[in-house]
């Protein structure tokens, strides 16, 4: 009788650090930085809302508390995706 096969990682994506300039997420063996200048939706949010991130599909992350979803491609190349939602209601 052997051990069962290993399953999927419990934490495939994890926020590892938050600074005044942005935050880092660890995805597999990669660490990605999300500067607040490029991703303003996160700037004044509570830490617990930034930390609560799930991977919807491989390389596609979702922050349920803020209803924000981003892909690795958007994070690594924000200049390719110039449209940004406004962070305040006018």
HUHUGI-V908720 format. One line per field, one symbol per residue. ss: DSSP state (H for helix, E for strand, - for the rest). phi: phi as a letter, one per 40 degrees, with the letter a starting at -180 (. if undefined). burial: b if it has 24 or more other C-alpha atoms within 12 Angstrom, else e. A space follows every 10 residues. Layout:
ss=???
phi=???
burial=???
This chain:
ss=---------- --EEEEEE-- -EEEEEE--E EEEEE----H HH----HHHH H--EEEE--E EEE----EEE EHHHHH-HHH ----------
phi=.bccccccdc bcbacbabbc biabbcbgbb bbbbccccbc ccdbccdccc ccbbccadgb bbbdcbfbba bdccccbccc bccbcccbcb
burial=eeeeeeeeee ebbbbeebee ebbbbbbeee ebbbbeebbe bbbeeeeeeb bbbbbeeebe bbbeeeebbb bbeebeeeee eeeeeeeeee
